[in-house]
Amino acid sequence: MRRRIRGVIPALVCALAVACFTACNPGTDISEHPCPPAGTEHTYENFGEAFFATYCVECHGGPNGYSSRAFVTVQSIRDQRDRVFLNSAADNTYMPPGPDGPSEAERNMLADWLACGAP
């Protein structure tokens, strides 16, 4: 029993730290990043689908994911694009957690793609 409690405590501390960080640092909102004047060359087919498959659907993959938020269709991403932007695009690096997240260039491409309506 004590082992289980010891295993839970670090997870709770980590969750609390993430919650505090998020509340204290809301990040850049999608309204602060307009679609570039020339639009974007990125589409769901040539950018979004691979980006979300690589970085998001392991946890946000519907019934097989760990989260209640699923990003498995372009429409599900469009419906939640403000939240996705705030967590993962431009200088927002809250998601995905861990060291193997998208590069700065990929986050900027995501920002443009989302700001342009996720075509």
N, C-alpha and C positions, 0 to 999 in steps of 0.2 A: 504494500500500500504506500509506503513512504517513497518508493522509487517512482510510482506514478505521480505523486504530488511533486517530487523534485523535477520530473519531466515537464509538468504542466507550468510550473512557475516561470521558467525562462520564456515559454511561449506567451504567457500572459504579460510579462514584462515587455517583450518585443511588440505585442499587439498594442499595449499602452503607449509605447514610444512612437509607433507609427501613427496612432490616433492623435497624439499631441503634436507631432510634426505636421500632420495634415491640417489640423485646426489652426496652427500658428503660421503656417506657410501655405496659403491657398493657391499659389502658383499663378501662371498666366492664363487668363480666360480666353476662350475662343474669340470673343468680341474684340480683344486686343490684337488679334492677328487676322486682318482681313485677307480675303482671297487676293493673290497677286493680280495686278492689272491685266496681265496676259493670261490669267487663269492657270490651270495646271495641266500638264501632259499625263499626269497619273490618273489611272482609273482603278476600279476594283479589280478588274481582270489583270492589269499589268503591274499593280502595286499592292493594293489593299488586301487582296486575298492571301498573297504570300506573306505579307507583314503580319497579319493576324494569325495565320497558321504557324508562323515561326515563333511569335512572341506572346500570343494571347490564348489560343484555344485549349492549351493544355489545362488551364484552370477555368477559362471562360468558354467551355465547349458544350454547353447545354447539359444534358443528362449525364454526360461522362466527365464533366468539369467539377471543380471544387467550389465554384461560385454560382450564385443564382443569376448572375448577369452573363448572358451568352452572346458571343460575337461570332456567329457562324454563318450569317448571311449579310449581304450588303445592307439590307433594310434594317437589320438589328443594330448594325453599326451606325447607320444614319440616325436611327431613333435615339441613340445614346451618344451622339458625337460630341456634345458639350462635355459630358463626363469623361469620355475617352481622351479628349483634348486636355482637360484639366489634369489628368493623371499621367499621360504618356507623350504628349506632343510638345514641340518646341523645347523650352527649357524645363518642362514638367517631367520629372524623372521618377515619380512615385511608383509607377508600374512599367514594366514588370519588375518585381523585386529580384534582387540578386545581381551578381556581377555580369551576367551574360545578356544584358538588355540591348536595345537598339543603339546604334551609334548616334552621335549628334546629327549627322547628315540624314539618317533615317528618321529621326524625330522631327526634323525640319520638313522633310518630305511629307510625313504624316500630318504635320500642322497645315501645310498648304492644301493637301488633299481634303482634310476635314473642313477647312475654312471655305473651300470651294464647293462644299456640299457633298463630298465623297462620291464623285461621279463614277 
